[in-house]
């Protein structure tokens, strides 16, 4: 019983490590993309925020 609990904890830990590694890869990819297209990203963000503000405050 104890060894099964240890195996489950190890599997959970391995899964969490893999999830963390995947999210770091996504963060890195997104960060590099935003650095490359910062002007377009800022313009798009400003447009979206402007539209949201217009909808909310009409």
PDB file of N, CA, C, O and CB in Angstrom:
ATOM      1  N   UNK A   1       0.830  -1.190   0.000  1.00  0.00           N
ATOM      2  CA  UNK A   1       0.000   0.000   0.000  1.00  0.00           C
ATOM      3  C   UNK A   1       0.873   1.253   0.000  1.00  0.00           C
ATOM      4  O   UNK A   1       0.614   2.206  -0.735  1.00  0.00           O
ATOM      5  CB  UNK A   1      -0.943  -0.001   1.211  1.00  0.00           C
ATOM      6  N   UNK A   2       1.895   1.234   0.824  1.00  0.00           N
ATOM      7  CA  UNK A   2       2.790   2.393   0.928  1.00  0.00           C
ATOM      8  C   UNK A   2       3.529   2.642  -0.382  1.00  0.00           C
ATOM      9  O   UNK A   2       3.703   3.792  -0.785  1.00  0.00           O
ATOM     10  CB  UNK A   2       3.799   2.189   2.066  1.00  0.00           C
ATOM     11  N   UNK A   3       3.967   1.572  -1.054  1.00  0.00           N
ATOM     12  CA  UNK A   3       4.687   1.745  -2.319  1.00  0.00           C
ATOM     13  C   UNK A   3       3.762   2.287  -3.403  1.00  0.00           C
ATOM     14  O   UNK A   3       4.199   3.052  -4.263  1.00  0.00           O
ATOM     15  CB  UNK A   3       5.306   0.413  -2.772  1.00  0.00           C
ATOM     16  N   UNK A   4       2.477   1.897  -3.370  1.00  0.00           N
ATOM     17  CA  UNK A   4       1.518   2.416  -4.344  1.00  0.00           C
ATOM     18  C   UNK A   4       1.315   3.915  -4.125  1.00  0.00           C
ATOM     19  O   UNK A   4       1.225   4.678  -5.087  1.00  0.00           O
ATOM     20  CB  UNK A   4       0.164   1.663  -4.239  1.00  0.00           C
ATOM     21  N   UNK A   5       1.244   4.337  -2.866  1.00  0.00           N
ATOM     22  CA  UNK A   5       1.095   5.754  -2.549  1.00  0.00           C
ATOM     23  C   UNK A   5       2.320   6.521  -3.040  1.00  0.00           C
ATOM     24  O   UNK A   5       2.183   7.605  -3.606  1.00  0.00           O
ATOM     25  CB  UNK A   5       0.895   5.960  -1.025  1.00  0.00           C
ATOM     26  N   UNK A   6       3.500   5.975  -2.830  1.00  0.00           N
ATOM     27  CA  UNK A   6       4.734   6.616  -3.278  1.00  0.00           C
ATOM     28  C   UNK A   6       4.757   6.739  -4.800  1.00  0.00           C
ATOM     29  O   UNK A   6       5.169   7.767  -5.336  1.00  0.00           O
ATOM     30  CB  UNK A   6       5.959   5.826  -2.788  1.00  0.00           C
ATOM     31  N   UNK A   7       4.317   5.692  -5.492  1.00  0.00           N
ATOM     32  CA  UNK A   7       4.282   5.711  -6.958  1.00  0.00           C
ATOM     33  C   UNK A   7       3.316   6.772  -7.452  1.00  0.00           C
ATOM     34  O   UNK A   7       3.617   7.493  -8.403  1.00  0.00           O
ATOM     35  CB  UNK A   7       3.883   4.332  -7.513  1.00  0.00           C
ATOM     36  N   UNK A   8       2.153   6.874  -6.813  1.00  0.00           N
ATOM     37  CA  UNK A   8       1.163   7.884  -7.197  1.00  0.00           C
ATOM     38  C   UNK A   8       1.729   9.278  -7.003  1.00  0.00           C
ATOM     39  O   UNK A   8       1.573  10.137  -7.871  1.00  0.00           O
ATOM     40  CB  UNK A   8      -0.132   7.719  -6.381  1.00  0.00           C
ATOM     41  N   UNK A   9       2.391   9.515  -5.869  1.00  0.00           N
ATOM     42  CA  UNK A   9       2.992  10.820  -5.615  1.00  0.00           C
ATOM     43  C   UNK A   9       4.064  11.140  -6.645  1.00  0.00           C
ATOM     44  O   UNK A   9       4.170  12.276  -7.106  1.00  0.00           O
ATOM     45  CB  UNK A   9       3.585  10.870  -4.211  1.00  0.00           C
ATOM     46  N   UNK A  10       4.854  10.140  -7.004  1.00  0.00           N
ATOM     47  CA  UNK A  10       5.902  10.335  -8.004  1.00  0.00           C
ATOM     48  C   UNK A  10       5.286  10.661  -9.358  1.00  0.00           C
ATOM     49  O   UNK A  10       5.752  11.564 -10.053  1.00  0.00           O
ATOM     50  CB  UNK A  10       6.795   9.084  -8.110  1.00  0.00           C
ATOM     51  N   UNK A  11       4.234   9.925  -9.736  1.00  0.00           N
ATOM     52  CA  UNK A  11       3.564  10.187 -11.007  1.00  0.00           C
ATOM     53  C   UNK A  11       2.955  11.583 -11.032  1.00  0.00           C
ATOM     54  O   UNK A  11       3.048  12.285 -12.039  1.00  0.00           O
ATOM     55  CB  UNK A  11       2.483   9.139 -11.264  1.00  0.00           C
ATOM     56  N   UNK A  12       2.327  11.990  -9.919  1.00  0.00           N
ATOM     57  CA  UNK A  12       1.757  13.332  -9.829  1.00  0.00           C
ATOM     58  C   UNK A  12       2.847  14.383  -9.972  1.00  0.00           C
ATOM     59  O   UNK A  12       2.675  15.384 -10.668  1.00  0.00           O
ATOM     60  CB  UNK A  12       1.009  13.516  -8.499  1.00  0.00           C
ATOM     61  N   UNK A  13       3.969  14.145  -9.305  1.00  0.00           N
ATOM     62  CA  UNK A  13       5.078  15.090  -9.370  1.00  0.00           C
ATOM     63  C   UNK A  13       5.617  15.189 -10.794  1.00  0.00           C
ATOM     64  O   UNK A  13       5.870  16.287 -11.289  1.00  0.00           O
ATOM     65  CB  UNK A  13       6.197  14.675  -8.404  1.00  0.00           C
ATOM     66  N   UNK A  14       5.793  14.045 -11.453  1.00  0.00           N
ATOM     67  CA  UNK A  14       6.274  14.039 -12.840  1.00  0.00           C
ATOM     68  C   UNK A  14       5.308  14.774 -13.760  1.00  0.00           C
ATOM     69  O   UNK A  14       5.729  15.517 -14.647  1.00  0.00           O
ATOM     70  CB  UNK A  14       6.472  12.600 -13.333  1.00  0.00           C
ATOM     71  N   UNK A  15       4.008  14.564 -13.546  1.00  0.00           N
ATOM     72  CA  UNK A  15       2.997  15.241 -14.357  1.00  0.00           C
ATOM     73  C   UNK A  15       3.074  16.748 -14.152  1.00  0.00           C
ATOM     74  O   UNK A  15       3.010  17.511 -15.116  1.00  0.00           O
ATOM     75  CB  UNK A  15       1.589  14.727 -14.011  1.00  0.00           C
ATOM     76  N   UNK A  16       3.210  17.180 -12.907  1.00  0.00           N
ATOM     77  CA  UNK A  16       3.315  18.614 -12.629  1.00  0.00           C
ATOM     78  C   UNK A  16       4.561  19.213 -13.266  1.00  0.00           C
ATOM     79  O   UNK A  16       4.520  20.333 -13.775  1.00  0.00           O
ATOM     80  CB  UNK A  16       3.331  18.864 -11.123  1.00  0.00           C
ATOM     81  N   UNK A  17       5.657  18.483 -13.241  1.00  0.00           N
ATOM     82  CA  UNK A  17       6.891  18.955 -13.874  1.00  0.00           C
ATOM     83  C   UNK A  17       6.674  19.111 -15.372  1.00  0.00           C
ATOM     84  O   UNK A  17       7.094  20.108 -15.959  1.00  0.00           O
ATOM     85  CB  UNK A  17       8.063  17.981 -13.594  1.00  0.00           C
ATOM     86  N   UNK A  18       6.019  18.129 -15.998  1.00  0.00           N
ATOM     87  CA  UNK A  18       5.778  18.201 -17.448  1.00  0.00           C
ATOM     88  C   UNK A  18       4.847  19.357 -17.797  1.00  0.00           C
ATOM     89  O   UNK A  18       5.062  20.049 -18.792  1.00  0.00           O
ATOM     90  CB  UNK A  18       5.184  16.880 -17.960  1.00  0.00           C
ATOM     91  N   UNK A  19       3.813  19.567 -16.983  1.00  0.00           N
ATOM     92  CA  UNK A  19       2.899  20.690 -17.223  1.00  0.00           C
ATOM     93  C   UNK A  19       3.657  21.998 -17.097  1.00  0.00           C
ATOM     94  O   UNK A  19       3.488  22.897 -17.920  1.00  0.00           O
ATOM     95  CB  UNK A  19       1.705  20.658 -16.234  1.00  0.00           C
ATOM     96  N   UNK A  20       4.497  22.112 -16.066  1.00  0.00           N
ATOM     97  CA  UNK A  20       5.282  23.326 -15.858  1.00  0.00           C
ATOM     98  C   UNK A  20       6.219  23.579 -17.034  1.00  0.00           C
ATOM     99  O   UNK A  20       6.350  24.713 -17.494  1.00  0.00           O
ATOM    100  CB  UNK A  20       6.083  23.227 -14.555  1.00  0.00           C
ATOM    101  N   UNK A  21       6.869  22.529 -17.518  1.00  0.00           N
ATOM    102  CA  UNK A  21       7.778  22.681 -18.661  1.00  0.00           C
ATOM    103  C   UNK A  21       7.012  23.123 -19.902  1.00  0.00           C
ATOM    104  O   UNK A  21       7.500  23.953 -20.669  1.00  0.00           O
ATOM    105  CB  UNK A  21       8.525  21.361 -18.942  1.00  0.00           C
ATOM    106  N   UNK A  22       5.827  22.581 -20.103  1.00  0.00           N
ATOM    107  CA  UNK A  22       5.024  22.949 -21.264  1.00  0.00           C
ATOM    108  C   UNK A  22       4.586  24.404 -21.199  1.00  0.00           C
ATOM    109  O   UNK A  22       4.651  25.120 -22.198  1.00  0.00           O
ATOM    110  CB  UNK A  22       3.806  22.045 -21.371  1.00  0.00           C
ATOM    111  N   UNK A  23       4.138  24.844 -20.022  1.00  0.00           N
ATOM    112  CA  UNK A  23       3.697  26.235 -19.904  1.00  0.00           C
ATOM    113  C   UNK A  23       4.874  27.182 -20.061  1.00  0.00           C
ATOM    114  O   UNK A  23       4.710  28.282 -20.588  1.00  0.00           O
ATOM    115  CB  UNK A  23       3.002  26.472 -18.555  1.00  0.00           C
ATOM    116  N   UNK A  24       6.059  26.778 -19.613  1.00  0.00           N
ATOM    117  CA  UNK A  24       7.235  27.624 -19.819  1.00  0.00           C
ATOM    118  C   UNK A  24       7.543  27.743 -21.304  1.00  0.00           C
ATOM    119  O   UNK A  24       7.914  28.818 -21.776  1.00  0.00           O
ATOM    120  CB  UNK A  24       8.454  27.060 -19.062  1.00  0.00           C
ATOM    121  N   UNK A  25       7.392  26.648 -22.046  1.00  0.00           N
ATOM    122  CA  UNK A  25       7.625  26.696 -23.489  1.00  0.00           C
ATOM    123  C   UNK A  25       6.621  27.629 -24.153  1.00  0.00           C
ATOM    124  O   UNK A  25       6.986  28.401 -25.040  1.00  0.00           O
ATOM    125  CB  UNK A  25       7.534  25.286 -24.105  1.00  0.00           C
ATOM    126  N   UNK A  26       5.359  27.565 -23.730  1.00  0.00           N
ATOM    127  CA  UNK A  26       4.330  28.440 -24.289  1.00  0.00           C
ATOM    128  C   UNK A  26       4.648  29.891 -23.947  1.00  0.00           C
ATOM    129  O   UNK A  26       4.561  30.767 -24.808  1.00  0.00           O
ATOM    130  CB  UNK A  26       2.926  28.051 -23.759  1.00  0.00           C
ATOM    131  N   UNK A  27       5.020  30.151 -22.683  1.00  0.00           N
ATOM    132  CA  UNK A  27       5.379  31.513 -22.270  1.00  0.00           C
ATOM    133  C   UNK A  27       6.538  32.041 -23.092  1.00  0.00           C
ATOM    134  O   UNK A  27       6.504  33.183 -23.552  1.00  0.00           O
ATOM    135  CB  UNK A  27       5.736  31.549 -20.783  1.00  0.00           C
ATOM    136  N   UNK A  28       7.560  31.227 -23.281  1.00  0.00           N
ATOM    137  CA  UNK A  28       8.736  31.641 -24.048  1.00  0.00           C
ATOM    138  C   UNK A  28       8.354  31.927 -25.488  1.00  0.00           C
ATOM    139  O   UNK A  28       8.780  32.929 -26.061  1.00  0.00           O
ATOM    140  CB  UNK A  28       9.829  30.564 -23.993  1.00  0.00           C
ATOM    141  N   UNK A  29       7.558  31.057 -26.071  1.00  0.00           N
ATOM    142  CA  UNK A  29       7.124  31.229 -27.457  1.00  0.00           C
ATOM    143  C   UNK A  29       6.304  32.503 -27.593  1.00  0.00           C
ATOM    144  O   UNK A  29       6.531  33.293 -28.510  1.00  0.00           O
ATOM    145  CB  UNK A  29       6.305  30.009 -27.931  1.00  0.00           C
ATOM    146  N   UNK A  30       5.348  32.710 -26.685  1.00  0.00           N
ATOM    147  CA  UNK A  30       4.503  33.903 -26.736  1.00  0.00           C
ATOM    148  C   UNK A  30       5.334  35.157 -26.512  1.00  0.00           C
ATOM    149  O   UNK A  30       5.137  36.164 -27.192  1.00  0.00           O
ATOM    150  CB  UNK A  30       3.380  33.817 -25.691  1.00  0.00           C
ATOM    151  N   UNK A  31       6.255  35.103 -25.571  1.00  0.00           N
ATOM    152  CA  UNK A  31       7.111  36.246 -25.283  1.00  0.00           C
ATOM    153  C   UNK A  31       7.960  36.610 -26.497  1.00  0.00           C
ATOM    154  O   UNK A  31       8.072  37.786 -26.843  1.00  0.00           O
ATOM    155  CB  UNK A  31       8.009  35.951 -24.079  1.00  0.00           C
ATOM    156  N   UNK A  32       8.552  35.620 -27.141  1.00  0.00           N
ATOM    157  CA  UNK A  32       9.351  35.887 -28.338  1.00  0.00           C
ATOM    158  C   UNK A  32       8.494  36.452 -29.459  1.00  0.00           C
ATOM    159  O   UNK A  32       8.931  37.343 -30.187  1.00  0.00           O
ATOM    160  CB  UNK A  32      10.048  34.614 -28.809  1.00  0.00           C
ATOM    161  N   UNK A  33       7.278  35.941 -29.602  1.00  0.00           N
ATOM    162  CA  UNK A  33       6.373  36.428 -30.638  1.00  0.00           C
ATOM    163  C   UNK A  33       6.014  37.891 -30.387  1.00  0.00           C
ATOM    164  O   UNK A  33       6.010  38.706 -31.310  1.00  0.00           O
ATOM    165  CB  UNK A  33       5.097  35.565 -30.693  1.00  0.00           C
ATOM    166  N   UNK A  34       5.713  38.215 -29.130  1.00  0.00           N
ATOM    167  CA  UNK A  34       5.357  39.595 -28.797  1.00  0.00           C
ATOM    168  C   UNK A  34       6.542  40.536 -28.984  1.00  0.00           C
ATOM    169  O   UNK A  34       6.365  41.670 -29.429  1.00  0.00           O
ATOM    170  CB  UNK A  34       4.848  39.680 -27.358  1.00  0.00           C
ATOM    171  N   UNK A  35       7.735  40.083 -28.652  1.00  0.00           N
ATOM    172  CA  UNK A  35       8.919  40.913 -28.872  1.00  0.00           C
ATOM    173  C   UNK A  35       9.109  41.183 -30.353  1.00  0.00           C
ATOM    174  O   UNK A  35       9.493  42.286 -30.743  1.00  0.00           O
ATOM    175  CB  UNK A  35      10.171  40.240 -28.291  1.00  0.00           C
ATOM    176  N   UNK A  36       8.843  40.192 -31.170  1.00  0.00           N
ATOM    177  CA  UNK A  36       9.031  40.330 -32.609  1.00  0.00           C
ATOM    178  C   UNK A  36       7.965  41.238 -33.227  1.00  0.00           C
ATOM    179  O   UNK A  36       8.259  41.998 -34.150  1.00  0.00           O
ATOM    180  CB  UNK A  36       9.001  38.955 -33.277  1.00  0.00           C
ATOM    181  N   UNK A  37       6.752  41.164 -32.730  1.00  0.00           N
ATOM    182  CA  UNK A  37       5.643  41.923 -33.307  1.00  0.00           C
ATOM    183  C   UNK A  37       5.091  42.946 -32.312  1.00  0.00           C
ATOM    184  O   UNK A  37       3.875  43.123 -32.236  1.00  0.00           O
ATOM    185  CB  UNK A  37       4.527  40.974 -33.755  1.00  0.00           C
ATOM    186  N   UNK A  38       5.943  43.616 -31.557  1.00  0.00           N
ATOM    187  CA  UNK A  38       5.476  44.491 -30.498  1.00  0.00           C
ATOM    188  C   UNK A  38       4.610  45.633 -31.010  1.00  0.00           C
ATOM    189  O   UNK A  38       3.637  45.992 -30.347  1.00  0.00           O
ATOM    190  CB  UNK A  38       6.645  45.044 -29.750  1.00  0.00           C
ATOM    191  N   UNK A  39       4.920  46.214 -32.152  1.00  0.00           N
ATOM    192  CA  UNK A  39       4.143  47.348 -32.661  1.00  0.00           C
ATOM    193  C   UNK A  39       2.726  46.903 -33.031  1.00  0.00           C
ATOM    194  O   UNK A  39       1.754  47.585 -32.710  1.00  0.00           O
ATOM    195  CB  UNK A  39       4.844  47.979 -33.887  1.00  0.00           C
ATOM    196  N   UNK A  40       2.617  45.778 -33.695  1.00  0.00           N
ATOM    197  CA  UNK A  40       1.298  45.266 -34.075  1.00  0.00           C
ATOM    198  C   UNK A  40       0.514  44.865 -32.835  1.00  0.00           C
ATOM    199  O   UNK A  40      -0.688  45.112 -32.745  1.00  0.00           O
ATOM    200  CB  UNK A  40       1.431  44.065 -35.036  1.00  0.00           C
ATOM    201  N   UNK A  41       1.194  44.250 -31.887  1.00  0.00           N
ATOM    202  CA  UNK A  41       0.536  43.818 -30.656  1.00  0.00           C
ATOM    203  C   UNK A  41       0.000  45.017 -29.889  1.00  0.00           C
ATOM    204  O   UNK A  41      -1.131  44.980 -29.405  1.00  0.00           O
ATOM    205  CB  UNK A  41       1.504  43.015 -29.777  1.00  0.00           C
ATOM    206  N   UNK A  42       0.791  46.080 -29.769  1.00  0.00           N
ATOM    207  CA  UNK A  42       0.332  47.273 -29.058  1.00  0.00           C
ATOM    208  C   UNK A  42      -0.855  47.916 -29.761  1.00  0.00           C
ATOM    209  O   UNK A  42      -1.811  48.328 -29.103  1.00  0.00           O
ATOM    210  CB  UNK A  42       1.469  48.283 -28.928  1.00  0.00           C
ATOM    211  N   UNK A  43      -0.810  48.009 -31.080  1.00  0.00           N
ATOM    212  CA  UNK A  43      -1.916  48.601 -31.832  1.00  0.00           C
ATOM    213  C   UNK A  43      -3.186  47.763 -31.669  1.00  0.00           C
ATOM    214  O   UNK A  43      -4.271  48.309 -31.468  1.00  0.00           O
ATOM    215  CB  UNK A  43      -1.547  48.728 -33.325  1.00  0.00           C
ATOM    216  N   UNK A  44      -3.051  46.458 -31.753  1.00  0.00           N
ATOM    217  CA  UNK A  44      -4.201  45.571 -31.596  1.00  0.00           C
ATOM    218  C   UNK A  44      -4.769  45.665 -30.184  1.00  0.00           C
ATOM    219  O   UNK A  44      -5.987  45.709 -30.008  1.00  0.00           O
ATOM    220  CB  UNK A  44      -3.808  44.124 -31.913  1.00  0.00           C
ATOM    221  N   UNK A  45      -3.908  45.696 -29.192  1.00  0.00           N
ATOM    222  CA  UNK A  45      -4.343  45.816 -27.805  1.00  0.00           C
ATOM    223  C   UNK A  45      -5.072  47.137 -27.580  1.00  0.00           C
ATOM    224  O   UNK A  45      -6.114  47.164 -26.925  1.00  0.00           O
ATOM    225  CB  UNK A  45      -3.145  45.701 -26.856  1.00  0.00           C
ATOM    226  N   UNK A  46      -4.536  48.231 -28.114  1.00  0.00           N
ATOM    227  CA  UNK A  46      -5.179  49.538 -27.977  1.00  0.00           C
ATOM    228  C   UNK A  46      -6.547  49.538 -28.655  1.00  0.00           C
ATOM    229  O   UNK A  46      -7.502  50.101 -28.119  1.00  0.00           O
ATOM    230  CB  UNK A  46      -4.288  50.643 -28.574  1.00  0.00           C
ATOM    231  N   UNK A  47      -6.650  48.920 -29.817  1.00  0.00           N
ATOM    232  CA  UNK A  47      -7.924  48.851 -30.532  1.00  0.00           C
ATOM    233  C   UNK A  47      -8.956  48.063 -29.734  1.00  0.00           C
ATOM    234  O   UNK A  47     -10.099  48.498 -29.588  1.00  0.00           O
ATOM    235  CB  UNK A  47      -7.729  48.216 -31.913  1.00  0.00           C
ATOM    236  N   UNK A  48      -8.557  46.920 -29.225  1.00  0.00           N
ATOM    237  CA  UNK A  48      -9.477  46.088 -28.441  1.00  0.00           C
ATOM    238  C   UNK A  48      -9.913  46.818 -27.178  1.00  0.00           C
ATOM    239  O   UNK A  48     -11.097  46.818 -26.841  1.00  0.00           O
ATOM    240  CB  UNK A  48      -8.817  44.744 -28.076  1.00  0.00           C
ATOM    241  N   UNK A  49      -8.978  47.435 -26.483  1.00  0.00           N
ATOM    242  CA  UNK A  49      -9.330  48.182 -25.271  1.00  0.00           C
ATOM    243  C   UNK A  49     -10.251  49.352 -25.592  1.00  0.00           C
ATOM    244  O   UNK A  49     -11.181  49.639 -24.838  1.00  0.00           O
ATOM    245  CB  UNK A  49      -8.066  48.690 -24.570  1.00  0.00           C
ATOM    246  N   UNK A  50      -9.997  50.023 -26.706  1.00  0.00           N
ATOM    247  CA  UNK A  50     -10.862  51.123 -27.130  1.00  0.00           C
ATOM    248  C   UNK A  50     -12.274  50.648 -27.424  1.00  0.00           C
ATOM    249  O   UNK A  50     -13.241  51.298 -27.025  1.00  0.00           O
ATOM    250  CB  UNK A  50     -10.285  51.804 -28.358  1.00  0.00           C
ATOM    251  N   UNK A  51     -12.405  49.530 -28.113  1.00  0.00           N
ATOM    252  CA  UNK A  51     -13.732  48.984 -28.416  1.00  0.00           C
ATOM    253  C   UNK A  51     -14.462  48.555 -27.146  1.00  0.00           C
ATOM    254  O   UNK A  51     -15.660  48.798 -27.003  1.00  0.00           O
ATOM    255  CB  UNK A  51     -13.612  47.795 -29.375  1.00  0.00           C
ATOM    256  N   UNK A  52     -13.751  47.927 -26.239  1.00  0.00           N
ATOM    257  CA  UNK A  52     -14.359  47.506 -24.976  1.00  0.00           C
ATOM    258  C   UNK A  52     -14.811  48.724 -24.182  1.00  0.00           C
ATOM    259  O   UNK A  52     -15.911  48.728 -23.630  1.00  0.00           O
ATOM    260  CB  UNK A  52     -13.369  46.660 -24.145  1.00  0.00           C
ATOM    261  N   UNK A  53     -13.976  49.756 -24.117  1.00  0.00           N
ATOM    262  CA  UNK A  53     -14.334  50.973 -23.395  1.00  0.00           C
ATOM    263  C   UNK A  53     -15.554  51.632 -24.037  1.00  0.00           C
ATOM    264  O   UNK A  53     -16.444  52.108 -23.332  1.00  0.00           O
ATOM    265  CB  UNK A  53     -13.146  51.955 -23.366  1.00  0.00           C
ATOM    266  N   UNK A  54     -15.598  51.661 -25.357  1.00  0.00           N
ATOM    267  CA  UNK A  54     -16.724  52.268 -26.072  1.00  0.00           C
ATOM    268  C   UNK A  54     -18.016  51.514 -25.770  1.00  0.00           C
ATOM    269  O   UNK A  54     -19.059  52.127 -25.547  1.00  0.00           O
ATOM    270  CB  UNK A  54     -16.457  52.284 -27.592  1.00  0.00           C
ATOM    271  N   UNK A  55     -17.944  50.188 -25.765  1.00  0.00           N
ATOM    272  CA  UNK A  55     -19.129  49.372 -25.483  1.00  0.00           C
ATOM    273  C   UNK A  55     -19.588  49.561 -24.039  1.00  0.00           C
ATOM    274  O   UNK A  55     -20.785  49.682 -23.778  1.00  0.00           O
ATOM    275  CB  UNK A  55     -18.837  47.884 -25.756  1.00  0.00           C
ATOM    276  N   UNK A  56     -18.650  49.586 -23.110  1.00  0.00           N
ATOM    277  CA  UNK A  56     -19.005  49.688 -21.694  1.00  0.00           C
ATOM    278  C   UNK A  56     -19.530  51.065 -21.308  1.00  0.00           C
ATOM    279  O   UNK A  56     -20.375  51.172 -20.419  1.00  0.00           O
ATOM    280  CB  UNK A  56     -17.810  49.356 -20.844  1.00  0.00           C
ATOM    281  N   UNK A  57     -19.054  52.101 -21.949  1.00  0.00           N
ATOM    282  CA  UNK A  57     -19.395  53.457 -21.524  1.00  0.00           C
ATOM    283  C   UNK A  57     -20.393  54.149 -22.436  1.00  0.00           C
ATOM    284  O   UNK A  57     -20.546  55.369 -22.363  1.00  0.00           O
ATOM    285  CB  UNK A  57     -18.157  54.281 -21.440  1.00  0.00           C
ATOM    286  N   UNK A  58     -21.073  53.403 -23.288  1.00  0.00           N
ATOM    287  CA  UNK A  58     -22.124  53.995 -24.128  1.00  0.00           C
ATOM    288  C   UNK A  58     -23.441  54.010 -23.428  1.00  0.00           C
ATOM    289  O   UNK A  58     -24.434  54.474 -23.989  1.00  0.00           O
ATOM    290  CB  UNK A  58     -22.259  53.250 -25.430  1.00  0.00           C
TER     291      UNK A  58
END
